[in-house]
Amino acid sequence: MGEFVIKMPDVGEGVAEAELVEWHVKPGDPVREDMVLAAVMTDKATVEIPSPVEGVVLWLGADVGDTVAVKAPLLRIQVAGEDRNASEAKPVAPPLARPAVEAKVIQSTAPVERPVSREPAERPLASPAVRLRAQEAGVDLRQVPGTGPAGRITHDNLDQFIAHGMQHAIAAPTGPARKTDVEEIKITGLRRRIAEKMRLAASRIPHITYVEEVDVTDLEDLRATMNAGRKPDQPKLTILPFLMRAMVKTLGEQPGINATFDDDAGVVTRYGAVHIGIATQTPSGLTVPVVRHAEARSIWDCAAELTRLADAARNGTAAREELSGSTITISSLGALGGIVTTPIINHPEVAIVGVNKIMTQPVWDGAQFIPRKIMNLSSSFDHRIVDGWDAAVFVQRIKALLETPALIFIEG
């Protein structure tokens, strides 16, 4: 018998290292050619590492969460014959996560997989994609039998359980019960990158947050009218494209806010192009796809690109260049936006505009209270670069444009 060493592959684009985010095997597991062994993550992309040989895993060279240099030994596999030269596995893009499946939709003639019973604190082996599908389908993975290595629960196992096993699921005890389980979760992958970026921004940028309420009654009426008359190939307008166009006009007057700050070099870079990052929640965590050259886009074009990028970010198909290069960012939680937020700047930018939820409030018009739609903007600025006065002027100008939306469409 011999050994075959698999090295961390070159995942391209000048990447010198990658973070190991998931092992699919452990020492002693048999592997076959093209079987996925591990998943690694670069700054933006996750790729899977397949096996080029058939054999048995002898050794793993890193733990989940470790950063591994390109060409460093990743694992050793026992193979038939003599020792073979170390090889860089060819990385492949991971398949898109399967959508959650409802039990009533699935039909199969395979034998029924009855639920298994695990301890309350036991964490079944399963990939993040399987865990997400199980959560969306309301399935307790502790009851799902796994047929993968070391009892890992596969997508097929979950499909089989949803199709036939849920009817046999163990009934949950009635009434309150004491819980004693404790779960420790290592922060890896995208979540760790988010944590690192937030720490960097919060520790190095002295934030100033300016909050102002905006009467968007007329804007909402205009938006409803435009949506009612939109063409079949046009996307439905949200408030964000209007905000984006208002920001473009305002940044033309205040270019110092459409900028990045290299605090190590002490250099501020101002941009003529307005590349607006849109903070977007995805199943894997927060990402910021970028609508490039918003200054050259119409309301409808902004809306279409915003929709395309958000979909790409959520299903994991966004390209690296679509997730970087922003000059200013919008943070919006939609209906969950709350009354006030304190958004953290997307380092190395110098400003971020936070959108809060729209609420109908009584407003005194001098003679009576009338219902008006009010939305707060919570915007943060790098106080080293943007003075409080300039921050206030920036927000007040956006407020004026949103409250008189016809001004957004006037050139010059």
C-alpha positions in Angstrom: 0.0 0.0 0.0 1.1 3.6 -0.6 0.2 7.1 0.3 -1.2 9.9 -1.9 -0.9 13.5 -0.5 -3.4 16.1 -1.6 -2.3 19.7 -1.4 -4.4 22.9 -1.1 -5.2 23.8 -4.7 -4.7 27.1 -6.3 -8.2 28.6 -6.4 -7.2 31.3 -8.7 -7.2 35.1 -8.8 -4.0 35.5 -6.9 -5.4 33.9 -3.7 -2.5 32.6 -1.6 -4.6 30.9 1.1 -8.1 29.8 1.9 -10.1 28.9 5.0 -11.2 25.4 5.6 -14.9 25.6 6.3 -16.0 21.9 6.1 -14.6 18.4 6.1 -16.7 15.7 4.4 -14.4 12.9 5.6 -12.4 11.8 8.6 -9.4 9.4 9.1 -10.4 5.9 8.3 -13.2 6.8 5.9 -13.1 5.2 2.4 -13.1 7.6 -0.5 -13.7 7.2 -4.2 -12.5 9.2 -7.1 -14.2 12.6 -7.5 -15.8 12.3 -4.1 -15.9 15.7 -2.3 -13.5 15.7 0.6 -13.7 19.3 1.9 -14.9 22.8 1.2 -12.7 25.9 1.5 -13.6 29.6 1.3 -11.6 32.5 -0.1 -12.6 36.2 0.5 -15.8 35.7 -1.5 -16.2 32.2 -2.9 -16.6 28.7 -1.5 -15.2 25.8 -3.5 -15.2 22.0 -3.0 -12.1 19.8 -3.1 -12.7 16.5 -4.8 -10.5 13.4 -4.5 -8.4 12.5 -7.5 -7.9 8.9 -6.2 -9.7 6.0 -4.5 -8.5 4.9 -1.1 -8.8 5.4 2.7 -8.2 8.7 4.5 -5.1 8.5 6.8 -4.6 12.1 8.0 -6.2 15.5 7.9 -3.9 18.5 7.8 -6.2 21.2 9.2 -9.2 21.8 11.4 -12.3 23.6 10.3 -11.7 27.3 10.6 -7.9 27.0 9.9 -6.4 29.1 7.1 -4.4 26.9 4.8 -1.8 28.1 2.3 -1.9 27.1 -1.3 0.2 24.0 -2.0 0.3 23.1 1.8 -0.6 19.4 2.5 -4.3 19.1 3.1 -4.8 15.3 3.6 -3.2 11.9 3.0 -5.0 9.0 1.4 -3.8 5.4 1.5 -3.9 4.0 -2.0 -3.2 0.7 -3.6 0.4 0.3 -4.9 3.4 2.4 -4.0 3.6 6.0 -2.7 2.5 8.5 -5.3 3.5 12.1 -5.8 1.6 14.8 -3.9 -1.1 16.4 -6.0 -3.1 19.6 -6.0 -6.8 18.7 -6.2 -8.7 20.5 -8.8 -11.3 22.7 -7.0 -14.9 22.8 -8.2 -17.7 25.2 -7.6 -20.2 23.8 -5.1 -23.7 22.9 -6.4 -26.5 25.3 -5.5 -28.3 24.4 -2.3 -31.4 22.4 -3.0 -34.7 24.2 -2.1 -36.6 23.0 0.9 -39.1 20.3 0.0 -42.5 19.9 1.5 -43.5 16.3 2.4 -46.7 16.5 0.3 -44.8 17.1 -2.9 -42.4 14.2 -2.8 -43.2 10.7 -4.0 -41.0 7.7 -3.8 -41.1 4.0 -3.9 -38.0 3.5 -1.7 -38.4 1.8 1.7 -39.6 4.0 4.5 -36.8 5.5 6.6 -38.1 5.5 10.2 -36.8 8.2 12.6 -33.8 7.5 14.8 -33.5 8.6 18.3 -30.5 10.7 19.4 -29.6 12.3 22.7 -31.0 15.9 23.1 -27.5 17.4 23.1 -26.2 15.3 20.2 -25.5 17.3 17.0 -26.0 15.1 14.0 -23.4 15.3 11.2 -24.7 17.3 8.2 -23.6 20.0 5.8 -24.8 23.6 6.3 -27.0 23.2 3.1 -28.7 20.1 4.6 -29.2 21.9 7.9 -30.8 24.9 6.1 -33.2 22.7 4.2 -34.1 20.8 7.4 -34.8 24.1 9.2 -37.0 25.4 6.4 -38.9 22.1 6.2 -39.4 21.9 10.0 -37.3 18.7 10.3 -35.4 17.8 13.5 -32.2 16.3 12.2 -31.8 14.2 15.4 -34.6 12.0 14.0 -33.1 11.6 10.5 -30.9 8.5 9.9 -27.7 9.2 8.0 -26.0 6.9 5.5 -23.0 9.1 4.7 -19.5 8.7 6.2 -19.6 8.5 10.0 -23.4 8.6 9.8 -23.5 12.0 8.0 -27.0 13.0 6.9 -27.1 13.6 3.2 -29.6 15.4 1.0 -31.0 12.0 -0.1 -31.5 11.0 3.5 -33.4 14.3 4.1 -35.5 13.8 1.0 -36.3 10.2 2.1 -37.3 11.3 5.6 -39.5 14.2 4.4 -41.2 11.8 1.9 -41.9 9.0 4.3 -40.4 9.4 7.7 -42.1 12.5 9.1 -45.3 10.6 9.7 -43.4 8.3 12.1 -41.6 11.2 13.9 -41.4 10.9 17.6 -44.1 13.1 19.2 -42.8 16.0 21.1 -43.6 15.8 24.9 -46.4 18.2 25.9 -45.8 20.8 28.5 -42.7 22.7 29.4 -39.5 20.8 30.1 -36.0 21.7 31.4 -33.3 22.1 28.8 -29.7 21.2 29.7 -28.0 21.1 26.3 -25.2 23.5 25.5 -23.8 24.0 22.0 -20.5 25.6 21.1 -20.2 26.8 17.5 -16.9 27.7 16.0 -17.2 30.9 13.9 -15.9 30.0 10.4 -16.3 30.9 6.8 -18.4 33.9 5.8 -19.5 34.5 9.4 -15.9 34.9 10.5 -15.2 37.3 7.7 -18.2 39.4 8.7 -17.0 39.4 12.3 -13.5 40.5 11.3 -14.8 43.3 9.1 -17.1 44.5 11.8 -14.4 44.5 14.3 -12.1 46.4 11.9 -14.7 49.0 11.2 -15.8 49.5 14.8 -12.3 49.7 16.2 -10.7 51.9 13.6 -13.5 54.3 12.5 -14.9 56.9 14.9 -18.6 56.8 13.9 -21.0 59.7 14.0 -24.6 58.7 13.4 -27.2 61.3 12.2 -30.9 60.4 12.3 -33.6 62.3 10.4 -37.3 61.6 9.7 -38.5 61.9 6.1 -42.1 62.3 5.0 -42.3 59.8 2.1 -46.1 60.1 1.5 -45.7 61.7 -1.9 -42.9 59.3 -2.8 -45.0 56.3 -1.9 -47.8 57.7 -4.1 -45.5 58.1 -7.0 -44.0 54.7 -6.5 -47.5 53.1 -6.5 -48.3 54.9 -9.7 -45.1 53.9 -11.4 -45.6 50.3 -10.4 -49.2 50.2 -11.6 -48.0 51.4 -15.1 -44.8 49.4 -15.3 -44.1 47.2 -18.4 -43.9 43.4 -18.1 -40.1 43.4 -18.3 -39.7 46.1 -15.7 -39.1 45.1 -12.0 -41.3 46.2 -9.2 -40.0 49.4 -7.6 -39.1 49.5 -3.9 -38.0 52.7 -2.2 -34.3 51.8 -2.6 -34.0 52.9 -6.3 -35.4 56.3 -5.5 -32.9 56.6 -2.6 -30.1 55.5 -4.8 -30.9 58.3 -7.3 -31.2 60.8 -4.6 -27.8 59.8 -3.2 -26.3 60.1 -6.7 -27.5 63.7 -7.0 -26.4 64.6 -3.5 -23.0 63.0 -3.9 -22.4 65.1 -7.0 -22.6 68.1 -4.6 -20.6 66.5 -1.8 -17.9 64.3 -3.4 -16.1 64.0 -0.1 -18.7 61.5 1.1 -18.4 59.3 -2.0 -14.9 58.2 -0.9 -12.7 55.7 0.8 -10.1 56.3 3.5 -6.8 54.4 3.6 -6.0 55.2 7.3 -2.7 53.3 7.1 -1.4 55.5 4.3 -3.4 58.6 5.4 -5.0 59.0 1.9 -8.6 59.8 1.1 -9.7 58.7 -2.4 -12.8 60.5 -3.9 -14.7 58.8 -6.8 -16.6 60.3 -9.6 -18.4 56.9 -10.2 -21.0 56.1 -7.6 -20.8 52.3 -6.8 -23.5 51.7 -4.2 -23.2 48.6 -2.0 -26.5 47.1 -0.8 -26.2 45.1 2.4 -28.1 41.9 1.7 -29.0 39.1 4.1 -28.3 35.6 2.6 -28.6 32.1 4.1 -24.8 32.2 4.7 -24.8 35.6 6.3 -24.5 39.3 5.3 -23.0 40.1 1.9 -22.8 43.5 0.1 -23.4 43.2 -3.7 -22.5 46.4 -5.5 -24.7 48.3 -8.0 -21.9 49.8 -10.1 -22.2 53.3 -11.8 -25.5 54.2 -10.2 -24.8 57.7 -11.6 -25.5 56.3 -15.1 -28.6 54.4 -14.3 -32.3 55.3 -14.4 -34.7 54.4 -11.6 -35.8 51.3 -13.5 -32.2 50.3 -14.3 -31.3 50.7 -10.6 -34.2 48.5 -9.6 -33.4 45.8 -12.2 -29.7 45.6 -11.2 -30.6 45.7 -7.5 -32.9 42.7 -8.0 -30.4 40.8 -10.1 -27.6 41.2 -7.6 -29.7 40.4 -4.5 -30.9 37.2 -6.1 -27.3 36.3 -7.1 -26.0 37.0 -3.6 -28.7 34.9 -2.0 -28.3 31.8 -4.3 -24.5 32.0 -4.1 -23.8 32.8 -7.8 -22.6 36.4 -7.4 -19.2 36.9 -9.0 -16.3 38.3 -6.9 -16.3 41.7 -8.7 -20.0 42.0 -7.9 -19.3 41.8 -4.2 -16.5 44.4 -3.9 -15.6 47.9 -5.0 -18.4 49.9 -3.4 -17.9 53.6 -2.6 -20.8 54.0 -0.3 -23.3 51.6 1.2 -27.1 51.4 1.9 -28.3 49.2 4.8 -32.0 48.4 4.9 -34.0 45.8 6.9 -37.2 46.5 5.1 -40.3 46.1 7.4 -37.9 45.0 10.2 -36.0 48.3 9.9 -37.1 49.6 13.3 -37.3 53.2 14.3 -33.6 54.0 14.6 -30.5 52.0 13.8 -26.7 52.8 14.1 -25.2 51.2 11.0 -21.5 50.3 10.9 -19.6 51.8 8.0 -18.4 49.3 5.4 -14.6 49.9 5.8 -12.8 51.6 4.0 -15.8 53.7 3.0 -16.6 56.9 4.9 -20.4 56.8 5.0 -23.4 54.4 5.1 -27.1 55.3 4.8 -29.5 53.2 6.9 -33.2 52.9 5.9 -35.7 52.4 8.7 -39.3 51.2 8.3 -42.1 53.4 7.0 -44.9 54.2 9.6 -48.1 56.1 9.2 -48.1 58.9 11.8 -50.3 61.9 12.6 -48.7 65.1 11.5 -50.0 68.6 12.4 -50.5 70.8 9.2 -51.4 74.0 11.1 -55.1 73.2 11.3 -55.4 69.5 12.0 -53.6 66.2 12.3 -53.4 64.3 9.0 -51.9 60.8 8.4 -48.5 60.9 6.7 -46.0 58.1 5.9 -42.8 58.8 7.8 -39.5 57.0 7.5 -36.3 57.6 9.4 -32.9 57.6 7.8 -30.1 56.6 10.2 -26.7 57.4 8.5 -23.2 56.9 9.9 -20.1 58.8 8.9 -16.3 58.5 9.5 -15.8 61.5 11.7 -12.2 61.7 10.8 -13.2 62.6 7.2 -16.8 63.9 7.4 -17.6 66.7 9.8 -21.0 66.8 11.5 -22.1 69.8 9.5 -21.3 68.0 6.2 -23.1 64.9 7.4 -26.2 66.9 8.3 -26.2 68.8 4.9 -25.9 65.4 3.1 -28.9 63.9 4.9 -31.0 67.0 4.6 -30.4 67.2 0.9 -31.5 63.5 0.5 -34.6 64.3 2.7 -35.5 67.2 0.4 -35.3 65.0 -2.7 -37.3 62.2 -1.2 -40.0 64.5 0.1 -40.3 66.2 -3.3 -39.6 63.2 -5.5 -40.1 65.1 -8.8 -36.7 66.7 -8.1 -35.0 63.3 -8.4 -35.9 63.3 -12.1 -34.7 66.8 -12.9 -31.2 66.8 -14.4 -28.6 69.3 -13.4 
